[in-house]
Amino acid sequence: MSYDTVQFYNDALAIIAGNAIAALSFRLLPPLWPGFRSQRLLALTLHDLHRLAARPLQRSSDNWEGHMYSRLAALPNEATPLQRAQLVAALSVGTEIVHLHWMTPPLGFEGELHSALGA
């Protein structure tokens, strides 16, 4: 086995320089204002809830709840009570959608559930 010392130092320098530039960019770019972050989290949650209703077997109940709890934790302190309530409501609705999709096939109501959620 032979090692190319110049290539090693070139790769090491590229990694170190890339990390330094990334750290510097986090210092130079201002953080998003809290209102925009709250709106973005709510929009992403609504999108995920819509996707969960369309394709429910992609997520389990624990996966959905964990995802939503992390969004609730990421919600800025400046968020309004209405925004917090909307996230909690999406958590509850999504969890129930997952439970309904696991409960309806044995009962024979799968078609009705798909038509209801499709609307």
LINGI-V332870 format. One record per backbone hydrogen bond with DSSP energy under -1.0 kcal/mol. NH is the residue of the N-H (numbers start at 1). CO is the residue of the C=O. Records with the same first field share a line. If there is no record, write none. Layout:
BEGIN
NH->CO / CO
END
This chain:
BEGIN
8->4
9->5
10->6
11->7
12->8
13->9
14->10
15->11
16->12
17->13
18->14
19->15
20->16
21->17
22->18
23->19
24->20
25->21
26->22
27->23
28->24
29->25
37->33
38->34
39->35
40->36
41->37
42->38
43->39
44->40
45->41
46->42
47->43
48->44
49->45
50->46
51->47
52->48
53->49
54->50
55->51
58->55
59->56
64->60
65->61
66->62
67->63
68->64
69->65
70->66
71->67
72->68
73->69
74->70
79->76
84->80
85->81
86->82
87->83
88->84
89->85
90->86
91->87
92->88
93->89
94->90
95->91
96->92
97->93
98->94
99->95
100->96
101->97
102->98
103->99
104->100
108->104
109->104
113->109
114->110
115->111
116->112
117->113
118->114
119->115
END
